[in-house]
Amino acid sequence: MDLGIRGKRAIVCAGSKGLGRGSAEALAEAGVDIVLNARGAEVLEATAAEIAARYGVSVTPVAADITTEAGRAAVLAAAGEVDILVNNAGGPPPGLWSDWGHDDFLKALEGNLLAPVAMIQAVVPGMMARGWGRVVNITSAAVKAPIAQLGLSNTARAGLTGFVAGTARQIAGSGVAMNNLLPGVHATDRIVTLDGPVAAAKGITLAEAGKLRQQNIPAGRYGTAAEFGAMCAFLCSQHAGFIIGQNILLDGGAANQTL
Ligand code: NAP
């Protein structure tokens, strides 16, 4: 399928690895030029060079912390006018509800609520003025079904989901479609941080912990960054203009719910 976005320009935040990288690759395959962000310059520059070489698009790396104002300013300055924004950042650490203090919550809110809101506020006015735009926010399956040990993530992402629900409907009339993509468990580096505690608690290897957790997923496996990226690119395509303010779960059926 031709996604109809060849020549468009995108910002992909937190995209040197994992789901952000998968999204950048799928957009690049559709012919989109990308400003690619992550903090670590070395991996970011290597990823940008690989994607540019593979798909023949321009990929500009901007090494910056997207959860800071200075980091966002650097990304926005490099990007200029963009048609597509993929919001992403690292996720907060796991823990117990009683572990976290005020500063832990502030950090989670900065990363997974206030940073994406600031990026939306920075680029959506231009999209509206030009009459076309796509925003995809990478959130989490935790928005639909809470993951108890990820209370910081549950909290911050629920806030973003509320913001997007109202805002998506305010901007849709100007040709800007904004939606959230909710990853269930995907095989990325992030998973090591989540399988690790299971392996340690049960005295088993990381691979065994992974197998154990995959038994709880009806699809019987973790998702891949490539299939996640394909969905992201579709939501950024010409075909997705009537999909507004949705929360699309990619979790292999793990959340046991009818709707
Ligand atoms: P990942 O494989 O660990 O990749 C994270 C990417 O984000 C890296 O490129 C990292 O590069 C970059 N990054 C992290 N913090 C950043 C920051 N402050 N500013 C700029 N870039 C930053 O993680 P992932 O699995 O793709 O997860 C992406 C998001 O989806 C996270 O918020 C995660 O919590 C959420 N999620 C993931 C899963 C899953 O199963 N994988 C499930 C639910 C939700 P640098 O470290 O160099 O900055």
py3Dmol code that shows the C-alpha trace and the ligand (Angstrom):
import py3Dmol

protein = """\
ATOM      1  CA  MET A   1       0.000   0.000   0.000  1.00  0.00           C
ATOM      2  CA  ASP A   2       1.298   3.476  -0.853  1.00  0.00           C
ATOM      3  CA  LEU A   3       0.990   5.480   2.368  1.00  0.00           C
ATOM      4  CA  GLY A   4       0.887   8.713   0.348  1.00  0.00           C
ATOM      5  CA  ILE A   5       3.390  10.570   2.537  1.00  0.00           C
ATOM      6  CA  ARG A   6       6.522  10.512   0.367  1.00  0.00           C
ATOM      7  CA  GLY A   7       8.381  13.817   0.823  1.00  0.00           C
ATOM      8  CA  LYS A   8       6.715  14.689   4.140  1.00  0.00           C
ATOM      9  CA  ARG A   9       8.901  15.675   7.099  1.00  0.00           C
ATOM     10  CA  ALA A  10       8.753  14.049  10.541  1.00  0.00           C
ATOM     11  CA  ILE A  11      10.195  14.378  14.012  1.00  0.00           C
ATOM     12  CA  VAL A  12      10.647  11.020  15.728  1.00  0.00           C
ATOM     13  CA  CYS A  13      11.522  11.461  19.403  1.00  0.00           C
ATOM     14  CA  ALA A  14      13.503   8.831  21.320  1.00  0.00           C
ATOM     15  CA  GLY A  15      14.131   6.905  18.139  1.00  0.00           C
ATOM     16  CA  SER A  16      17.647   5.464  18.126  1.00  0.00           C
ATOM     17  CA  LYS A  17      16.360   2.083  19.341  1.00  0.00           C
ATOM     18  CA  GLY A  18      13.235   0.085  20.012  1.00  0.00           C
ATOM     19  CA  LEU A  19       9.748   1.274  19.122  1.00  0.00           C
ATOM     20  CA  GLY A  20      10.908   4.766  18.147  1.00  0.00           C
ATOM     21  CA  ARG A  21      13.433   3.296  15.734  1.00  0.00           C
ATOM     22  CA  GLY A  22      10.800   0.908  14.343  1.00  0.00           C
ATOM     23  CA  SER A  23       8.536   3.892  13.716  1.00  0.00           C
ATOM     24  CA  ALA A  24      11.328   5.901  12.066  1.00  0.00           C
ATOM     25  CA  GLU A  25      12.203   2.960   9.798  1.00  0.00           C
ATOM     26  CA  ALA A  26       8.609   2.500   8.643  1.00  0.00           C
ATOM     27  CA  LEU A  27       8.218   6.232   7.969  1.00  0.00           C
ATOM     28  CA  ALA A  28      11.519   6.267   6.077  1.00  0.00           C
ATOM     29  CA  GLU A  29      10.356   3.297   3.998  1.00  0.00           C
ATOM     30  CA  ALA A  30       7.299   5.400   3.078  1.00  0.00           C
ATOM     31  CA  GLY A  31       9.628   8.150   1.842  1.00  0.00           C
ATOM     32  CA  VAL A  32       9.467  10.510   4.828  1.00  0.00           C
ATOM     33  CA  ASP A  33      12.479  12.684   5.758  1.00  0.00           C
ATOM     34  CA  ILE A  34      13.182  12.460   9.455  1.00  0.00           C
ATOM     35  CA  VAL A  35      14.683  14.407  12.329  1.00  0.00           C
ATOM     36  CA  LEU A  36      15.662  11.592  14.667  1.00  0.00           C
ATOM     37  CA  ASN A  37      16.246  12.174  18.363  1.00  0.00           C
ATOM     38  CA  ALA A  38      17.768  10.302  21.303  1.00  0.00           C
ATOM     39  CA  ARG A  39      20.247  11.262  24.035  1.00  0.00           C
ATOM     40  CA  GLY A  40      23.227   9.058  23.178  1.00  0.00           C
ATOM     41  CA  ALA A  41      24.930  10.530  20.087  1.00  0.00           C
ATOM     42  CA  GLU A  42      26.873   7.429  19.038  1.00  0.00           C
ATOM     43  CA  VAL A  43      23.962   4.996  18.671  1.00  0.00           C
ATOM     44  CA  LEU A  44      21.730   7.755  17.318  1.00  0.00           C
ATOM     45  CA  GLU A  45      24.168   8.723  14.563  1.00  0.00           C
ATOM     46  CA  ALA A  46      24.680   5.085  13.576  1.00  0.00           C
ATOM     47  CA  THR A  47      20.900   4.497  13.448  1.00  0.00           C
ATOM     48  CA  ALA A  48      20.325   7.671  11.420  1.00  0.00           C
ATOM     49  CA  ALA A  49      23.039   6.708   8.922  1.00  0.00           C
ATOM     50  CA  GLU A  50      21.652   3.150   8.544  1.00  0.00           C
ATOM     51  CA  ILE A  51      18.079   4.324   7.969  1.00  0.00           C
ATOM     52  CA  ALA A  52      19.145   7.027   5.508  1.00  0.00           C
ATOM     53  CA  ALA A  53      21.260   4.554   3.535  1.00  0.00           C
ATOM     54  CA  ARG A  54      18.575   1.852   3.494  1.00  0.00           C
ATOM     55  CA  TYR A  55      15.648   4.033   2.395  1.00  0.00           C
ATOM     56  CA  GLY A  56      17.278   6.967   0.590  1.00  0.00           C
ATOM     57  CA  VAL A  57      15.652   9.643   2.735  1.00  0.00           C
ATOM     58  CA  SER A  58      17.242  12.384   4.815  1.00  0.00           C
ATOM     59  CA  VAL A  59      17.665  11.455   8.495  1.00  0.00           C
ATOM     60  CA  THR A  60      19.038  14.230  10.709  1.00  0.00           C
ATOM     61  CA  PRO A  61      20.194  13.075  14.144  1.00  0.00           C
ATOM     62  CA  VAL A  62      19.709  15.450  17.092  1.00  0.00           C
ATOM     63  CA  ALA A  63      21.267  14.169  20.310  1.00  0.00           C
ATOM     64  CA  ALA A  64      19.218  15.721  23.109  1.00  0.00           C
ATOM     65  CA  ASP A  65      17.111  14.843  26.127  1.00  0.00           C
ATOM     66  CA  ILE A  66      13.541  15.327  24.899  1.00  0.00           C
ATOM     67  CA  THR A  67      12.288  15.643  28.481  1.00  0.00           C
ATOM     68  CA  THR A  68      14.118  18.975  28.860  1.00  0.00           C
ATOM     69  CA  GLU A  69      13.189  22.338  27.403  1.00  0.00           C
ATOM     70  CA  ALA A  70      16.678  22.752  25.914  1.00  0.00           C
ATOM     71  CA  GLY A  71      16.492  19.298  24.335  1.00  0.00           C
ATOM     72  CA  ARG A  72      13.131  20.015  22.735  1.00  0.00           C
ATOM     73  CA  ALA A  73      14.383  23.403  21.490  1.00  0.00           C
ATOM     74  CA  ALA A  74      17.339  21.700  19.769  1.00  0.00           C
ATOM     75  CA  VAL A  75      15.075  19.151  18.049  1.00  0.00           C
ATOM     76  CA  LEU A  76      12.567  21.789  16.963  1.00  0.00           C
ATOM     77  CA  ALA A  77      15.297  24.108  15.639  1.00  0.00           C
ATOM     78  CA  ALA A  78      16.777  21.309  13.525  1.00  0.00           C
ATOM     79  CA  ALA A  79      13.368  20.241  12.243  1.00  0.00           C
ATOM     80  CA  GLY A  80      11.713  23.495  11.172  1.00  0.00           C
ATOM     81  CA  GLU A  81       8.255  22.888   9.683  1.00  0.00           C
ATOM     82  CA  VAL A  82       7.135  19.274  10.072  1.00  0.00           C
ATOM     83  CA  ASP A  83       4.099  17.305   8.926  1.00  0.00           C
ATOM     84  CA  ILE A  84       4.443  14.379  11.328  1.00  0.00           C
ATOM     85  CA  LEU A  85       5.348  14.124  15.014  1.00  0.00           C
ATOM     86  CA  VAL A  86       6.023  10.853  16.806  1.00  0.00           C
ATOM     87  CA  ASN A  87       6.206  11.522  20.531  1.00  0.00           C
ATOM     88  CA  ASN A  88       8.231   9.069  22.579  1.00  0.00           C
ATOM     89  CA  ALA A  89      10.628   8.981  25.537  1.00  0.00           C
ATOM     90  CA  GLY A  90      12.014   6.404  27.926  1.00  0.00           C
ATOM     91  CA  GLY A  91       9.592   4.905  30.423  1.00  0.00           C
ATOM     92  CA  PRO A  92       9.768   5.409  34.199  1.00  0.00           C
ATOM     93  CA  PRO A  93      11.334   2.690  36.382  1.00  0.00           C
ATOM     94  CA  PRO A  94       9.236  -0.047  38.004  1.00  0.00           C
ATOM     95  CA  GLY A  95       8.621  -0.093  41.753  1.00  0.00           C
ATOM     96  CA  LEU A  96       6.015  -0.210  44.493  1.00  0.00           C
ATOM     97  CA  TRP A  97       3.351   2.478  44.884  1.00  0.00           C
ATOM     98  CA  SER A  98       4.722   3.449  48.296  1.00  0.00           C
ATOM     99  CA  ASP A  99       8.316   3.860  46.994  1.00  0.00           C
ATOM    100  CA  TRP A 100       7.819   7.025  45.009  1.00  0.00           C
ATOM    101  CA  GLY A 101       8.111  10.578  46.280  1.00  0.00           C
ATOM    102  CA  HIS A 102       7.206  13.950  44.798  1.00  0.00           C
ATOM    103  CA  ASP A 103      10.373  14.173  42.668  1.00  0.00           C
ATOM    104  CA  ASP A 104       9.807  10.699  41.169  1.00  0.00           C
ATOM    105  CA  PHE A 105       6.331  11.733  40.071  1.00  0.00           C
ATOM    106  CA  LEU A 106       7.619  15.032  38.659  1.00  0.00           C
ATOM    107  CA  LYS A 107      10.251  13.174  36.616  1.00  0.00           C
ATOM    108  CA  ALA A 108       7.659  10.754  35.232  1.00  0.00           C
ATOM    109  CA  LEU A 109       5.283  13.613  34.413  1.00  0.00           C
ATOM    110  CA  GLU A 110       8.075  15.573  32.680  1.00  0.00           C
ATOM    111  CA  GLY A 111       8.997  12.573  30.535  1.00  0.00           C
ATOM    112  CA  ASN A 112       5.687  10.987  29.672  1.00  0.00           C
ATOM    113  CA  LEU A 113       3.177  13.853  29.935  1.00  0.00           C
ATOM    114  CA  LEU A 114       4.696  17.334  29.779  1.00  0.00           C
ATOM    115  CA  ALA A 115       7.339  16.615  27.121  1.00  0.00           C
ATOM    116  CA  PRO A 116       4.847  15.228  24.565  1.00  0.00           C
ATOM    117  CA  VAL A 117       2.386  18.029  25.369  1.00  0.00           C
ATOM    118  CA  ALA A 118       5.123  20.625  24.758  1.00  0.00           C
ATOM    119  CA  MET A 119       6.056  19.015  21.432  1.00  0.00           C
ATOM    120  CA  ILE A 120       2.397  18.965  20.372  1.00  0.00           C
ATOM    121  CA  GLN A 121       2.010  22.629  21.313  1.00  0.00           C
ATOM    122  CA  ALA A 122       5.151  23.496  19.332  1.00  0.00           C
ATOM    123  CA  VAL A 123       4.356  21.771  16.031  1.00  0.00           C
ATOM    124  CA  VAL A 124       0.568  21.444  15.747  1.00  0.00           C
ATOM    125  CA  PRO A 125      -0.159  25.155  15.097  1.00  0.00           C
ATOM    126  CA  GLY A 126       1.994  24.977  11.945  1.00  0.00           C
ATOM    127  CA  MET A 127       0.305  21.740  10.841  1.00  0.00           C
ATOM    128  CA  MET A 128      -3.116  23.363  11.320  1.00  0.00           C
ATOM    129  CA  ALA A 129      -2.078  26.447   9.356  1.00  0.00           C
ATOM    130  CA  ARG A 130      -0.881  24.221   6.482  1.00  0.00           C
ATOM    131  CA  GLY A 131      -4.024  22.052   6.706  1.00  0.00           C
ATOM    132  CA  TRP A 132      -2.344  18.664   7.209  1.00  0.00           C
ATOM    133  CA  GLY A 133      -0.603  16.869  10.058  1.00  0.00           C
ATOM    134  CA  ARG A 134      -0.240  13.618  11.950  1.00  0.00           C
ATOM    135  CA  VAL A 135       0.719  13.103  15.582  1.00  0.00           C
ATOM    136  CA  VAL A 136       1.301   9.687  17.126  1.00  0.00           C
ATOM    137  CA  ASN A 137       2.056   9.441  20.821  1.00  0.00           C
ATOM    138  CA  ILE A 138       3.701   6.241  21.983  1.00  0.00           C
ATOM    139  CA  THR A 139       2.099   5.548  25.363  1.00  0.00           C
ATOM    140  CA  SER A 140       1.536   2.093  26.876  1.00  0.00           C
ATOM    141  CA  ALA A 141      -0.916  -0.771  27.259  1.00  0.00           C
ATOM    142  CA  ALA A 142      -0.867   0.359  30.914  1.00  0.00           C
ATOM    143  CA  VAL A 143      -3.343   3.065  29.876  1.00  0.00           C
ATOM    144  CA  LYS A 144      -6.034   0.400  29.246  1.00  0.00           C
ATOM    145  CA  ALA A 145      -5.038  -2.134  31.880  1.00  0.00           C
ATOM    146  CA  PRO A 146      -2.767  -0.924  34.687  1.00  0.00           C
ATOM    147  CA  ILE A 147       0.576  -2.614  35.272  1.00  0.00           C
ATOM    148  CA  ALA A 148       0.869  -2.420  39.048  1.00  0.00           C
ATOM    149  CA  GLN A 149       4.670  -2.162  39.245  1.00  0.00           C
ATOM    150  CA  LEU A 150       4.650   0.635  36.656  1.00  0.00           C
ATOM    151  CA  GLY A 151       2.574   3.066  38.719  1.00  0.00           C
ATOM    152  CA  LEU A 152       4.611   6.066  37.578  1.00  0.00           C
ATOM    153  CA  SER A 153       3.936   5.135  33.963  1.00  0.00           C
ATOM    154  CA  ASN A 154       0.224   4.433  34.621  1.00  0.00           C
ATOM    155  CA  THR A 155      -0.098   7.883  36.177  1.00  0.00           C
ATOM    156  CA  ALA A 156       1.765  10.012  33.653  1.00  0.00           C
ATOM    157  CA  ARG A 157       0.379   8.274  30.562  1.00  0.00           C
ATOM    158  CA  ALA A 158      -3.200   8.477  31.806  1.00  0.00           C
ATOM    159  CA  GLY A 159      -2.696  12.255  31.965  1.00  0.00           C
ATOM    160  CA  LEU A 160      -1.414  12.405  28.389  1.00  0.00           C
ATOM    161  CA  THR A 161      -4.306  10.224  27.229  1.00  0.00           C
ATOM    162  CA  GLY A 162      -6.783  12.719  28.707  1.00  0.00           C
ATOM    163  CA  PHE A 163      -5.022  15.653  27.050  1.00  0.00           C
ATOM    164  CA  VAL A 164      -4.954  13.919  23.665  1.00  0.00           C
ATOM    165  CA  ALA A 165      -8.617  12.853  23.872  1.00  0.00           C
ATOM    166  CA  GLY A 166      -9.819  16.449  24.020  1.00  0.00           C
ATOM    167  CA  THR A 167      -7.121  18.071  21.889  1.00  0.00           C
ATOM    168  CA  ALA A 168      -7.374  15.587  18.999  1.00  0.00           C
ATOM    169  CA  ARG A 169     -10.983  16.609  18.514  1.00  0.00           C
ATOM    170  CA  GLN A 170     -10.121  20.326  18.611  1.00  0.00           C
ATOM    171  CA  ILE A 171      -7.497  20.065  15.864  1.00  0.00           C
ATOM    172  CA  ALA A 172      -9.094  17.430  13.604  1.00  0.00           C
ATOM    173  CA  GLY A 173     -11.049  20.010  11.581  1.00  0.00           C
ATOM    174  CA  SER A 174      -7.764  21.539  10.414  1.00  0.00           C
ATOM    175  CA  GLY A 175      -6.574  18.277   8.879  1.00  0.00           C
ATOM    176  CA  VAL A 176      -4.460  17.157  11.830  1.00  0.00           C
ATOM    177  CA  ALA A 177      -5.064  13.608  13.037  1.00  0.00           C
ATOM    178  CA  MET A 178      -3.656  12.734  16.465  1.00  0.00           C
ATOM    179  CA  ASN A 179      -3.775   9.295  18.063  1.00  0.00           C
ATOM    180  CA  ASN A 180      -2.017   7.193  20.678  1.00  0.00           C
ATOM    181  CA  LEU A 181      -0.305   3.856  20.088  1.00  0.00           C
ATOM    182  CA  LEU A 182      -0.303   1.599  23.142  1.00  0.00           C
ATOM    183  CA  PRO A 183       2.460  -1.002  23.130  1.00  0.00           C
ATOM    184  CA  GLY A 184       2.033  -4.176  25.080  1.00  0.00           C
ATOM    185  CA  VAL A 185       5.208  -6.167  25.569  1.00  0.00           C
ATOM    186  CA  HIS A 186       7.648  -5.739  22.686  1.00  0.00           C
ATOM    187  CA  ALA A 187      11.091  -7.235  22.310  1.00  0.00           C
ATOM    188  CA  THR A 188      13.223  -4.113  22.876  1.00  0.00           C
ATOM    189  CA  ASP A 189      15.939  -3.116  25.369  1.00  0.00           C
ATOM    190  CA  ARG A 190      13.189  -1.854  27.682  1.00  0.00           C
ATOM    191  CA  ILE A 191      12.040  -5.429  28.149  1.00  0.00           C
ATOM    192  CA  VAL A 192      15.346  -6.425  29.718  1.00  0.00           C
ATOM    193  CA  THR A 193      14.607  -3.969  32.533  1.00  0.00           C
ATOM    194  CA  LEU A 194      11.178  -5.593  33.034  1.00  0.00           C
ATOM    195  CA  ASP A 195      12.156  -9.271  32.542  1.00  0.00           C
ATOM    196  CA  GLY A 196      15.207  -8.752  34.783  1.00  0.00           C
ATOM    197  CA  PRO A 197      13.325  -8.465  38.107  1.00  0.00           C
ATOM    198  CA  VAL A 198      11.207 -11.559  37.217  1.00  0.00           C
ATOM    199  CA  ALA A 199      14.383 -13.543  36.470  1.00  0.00           C
ATOM    200  CA  ALA A 200      15.999 -12.388  39.727  1.00  0.00           C
ATOM    201  CA  ALA A 201      12.893 -13.088  41.853  1.00  0.00           C
ATOM    202  CA  LYS A 202      12.466 -16.617  40.461  1.00  0.00           C
ATOM    203  CA  GLY A 203      16.173 -17.441  40.154  1.00  0.00           C
ATOM    204  CA  ILE A 204      15.860 -18.120  36.413  1.00  0.00           C
ATOM    205  CA  THR A 205      17.584 -16.756  33.297  1.00  0.00           C
ATOM    206  CA  LEU A 206      16.387 -13.725  31.383  1.00  0.00           C
ATOM    207  CA  ALA A 207      15.318 -15.978  28.490  1.00  0.00           C
ATOM    208  CA  GLU A 208      13.317 -18.208  30.857  1.00  0.00           C
ATOM    209  CA  ALA A 209      11.653 -15.161  32.399  1.00  0.00           C
ATOM    210  CA  GLY A 210      10.754 -14.004  28.888  1.00  0.00           C
ATOM    211  CA  LYS A 211       9.224 -17.391  28.014  1.00  0.00           C
ATOM    212  CA  LEU A 212       7.201 -17.333  31.229  1.00  0.00           C
ATOM    213  CA  ARG A 213       5.827 -13.879  30.479  1.00  0.00           C
ATOM    214  CA  GLN A 214       5.062 -14.808  26.860  1.00  0.00           C
ATOM    215  CA  GLN A 215       2.706 -17.526  28.120  1.00  0.00           C
ATOM    216  CA  ASN A 216       0.405 -14.732  29.304  1.00  0.00           C
ATOM    217  CA  ILE A 217       0.156 -13.257  25.803  1.00  0.00           C
ATOM    218  CA  PRO A 218      -2.444 -14.943  23.562  1.00  0.00           C
ATOM    219  CA  ALA A 219      -0.194 -14.406  20.519  1.00  0.00           C
ATOM    220  CA  GLY A 220       2.436 -16.429  22.426  1.00  0.00           C
ATOM    221  CA  ARG A 221       5.292 -13.994  21.821  1.00  0.00           C
ATOM    222  CA  TYR A 222       6.479 -10.446  22.300  1.00  0.00           C
ATOM    223  CA  GLY A 223       5.736  -7.888  19.601  1.00  0.00           C
ATOM    224  CA  THR A 224       8.427  -6.549  17.278  1.00  0.00           C
ATOM    225  CA  ALA A 225       9.547  -2.990  16.680  1.00  0.00           C
ATOM    226  CA  ALA A 226       8.925  -3.514  12.948  1.00  0.00           C
ATOM    227  CA  GLU A 227       5.231  -4.378  13.338  1.00  0.00           C
ATOM    228  CA  PHE A 228       4.812  -1.517  15.813  1.00  0.00           C
ATOM    229  CA  GLY A 229       6.481   0.859  13.348  1.00  0.00           C
ATOM    230  CA  ALA A 230       4.219  -0.288  10.511  1.00  0.00           C
ATOM    231  CA  MET A 231       1.142   0.677  12.545  1.00  0.00           C
ATOM    232  CA  CYS A 232       2.713   4.009  13.441  1.00  0.00           C
ATOM    233  CA  ALA A 233       3.425   4.756   9.775  1.00  0.00           C
ATOM    234  CA  PHE A 234      -0.152   3.834   8.835  1.00  0.00           C
ATOM    235  CA  LEU A 235      -1.474   6.285  11.456  1.00  0.00           C
ATOM    236  CA  CYS A 236       0.767   8.923   9.834  1.00  0.00           C
ATOM    237  CA  SER A 237      -0.472   8.081   6.344  1.00  0.00           C
ATOM    238  CA  GLN A 238      -2.957   9.770   4.024  1.00  0.00           C
ATOM    239  CA  HIS A 239      -5.387   6.929   4.809  1.00  0.00           C
ATOM    240  CA  ALA A 240      -5.623   7.724   8.529  1.00  0.00           C
ATOM    241  CA  GLY A 241      -7.274  11.153   8.402  1.00  0.00           C
ATOM    242  CA  PHE A 242     -10.559   9.819   9.797  1.00  0.00           C
ATOM    243  CA  ILE A 243      -8.894   8.121  12.796  1.00  0.00           C
ATOM    244  CA  ILE A 244      -9.048  10.762  15.524  1.00  0.00           C
ATOM    245  CA  GLY A 245      -8.162  10.599  19.220  1.00  0.00           C
ATOM    246  CA  GLN A 246      -7.971   6.797  19.350  1.00  0.00           C
ATOM    247  CA  ASN A 247      -5.954   4.577  21.665  1.00  0.00           C
ATOM    248  CA  ILE A 248      -4.743   1.652  19.615  1.00  0.00           C
ATOM    249  CA  LEU A 249      -3.548  -1.328  21.589  1.00  0.00           C
ATOM    250  CA  LEU A 250      -0.760  -3.510  20.144  1.00  0.00           C
ATOM    251  CA  ASP A 251      -0.438  -6.215  22.785  1.00  0.00           C
ATOM    252  CA  GLY A 252      -0.921  -9.647  21.193  1.00  0.00           C
ATOM    253  CA  GLY A 253      -4.289  -9.920  22.967  1.00  0.00           C
ATOM    254  CA  ALA A 254      -2.796  -9.636  26.449  1.00  0.00           C
ATOM    255  CA  ALA A 255      -5.417  -7.268  27.859  1.00  0.00           C
ATOM    256  CA  ASN A 256      -8.434  -9.515  28.454  1.00  0.00           C
ATOM    257  CA  GLN A 257     -11.231  -7.157  27.528  1.00  0.00           C
ATOM    258  CA  THR A 258     -14.116  -7.006  25.057  1.00  0.00           C
ATOM    259  CA  LEU A 259     -13.641  -3.351  24.004  1.00  0.00           C
TER     260      LEU A 259
END
"""
ligand_1 = """\
48
NAP
P 14.065 1.250 24.324
O 14.242 0.103 23.412
O 14.764 1.261 25.641
O 14.438 2.573 23.486
C 14.279 3.812 24.066
C 14.753 4.867 23.086
O 14.435 6.139 23.615
C 16.247 4.865 22.860
O 16.508 5.271 21.538
C 16.735 5.912 23.858
O 17.991 6.394 23.482
C 15.608 6.936 23.731
N 15.397 7.789 24.896
C 15.148 7.386 26.162
N 14.975 8.452 26.956
C 15.123 9.545 26.173
C 15.067 10.940 26.426
N 14.841 11.424 27.647
N 15.245 11.789 25.379
C 15.475 11.314 24.138
N 15.537 10.010 23.855
C 15.379 9.137 24.861
O 12.520 1.476 24.718
P 11.197 0.980 23.931
O 10.884 -0.404 24.348
O 11.302 1.316 22.510
O 10.097 1.891 24.631
C 9.692 3.138 24.103
C 8.562 3.682 24.980
O 7.461 2.752 24.960
C 8.951 3.838 26.456
O 8.312 4.956 26.993
C 8.410 2.583 27.083
O 8.121 2.729 28.455
C 7.129 2.395 26.276
N 6.652 1.017 26.324
C 7.426 0.016 25.850
C 6.956 -1.290 25.914
C 7.774 -2.433 25.399
O 7.335 -3.575 25.558
N 8.910 -2.234 24.787
C 5.708 -1.549 26.469
C 4.942 -0.506 26.946
C 5.427 0.791 26.870
P 18.963 7.112 24.574
O 18.965 6.217 25.787
O 20.293 7.197 23.892
O 18.362 8.432 24.847
"""
view = py3Dmol.view(width=600, height=400)
view.addModel(protein, "pdb")
view.setStyle({"model": 0}, {"cartoon": {"style": "trace"}})
view.addModel(ligand_1, "xyz")
view.setStyle({"model": 1}, {"stick": {}})
view.zoomTo()
view.show()
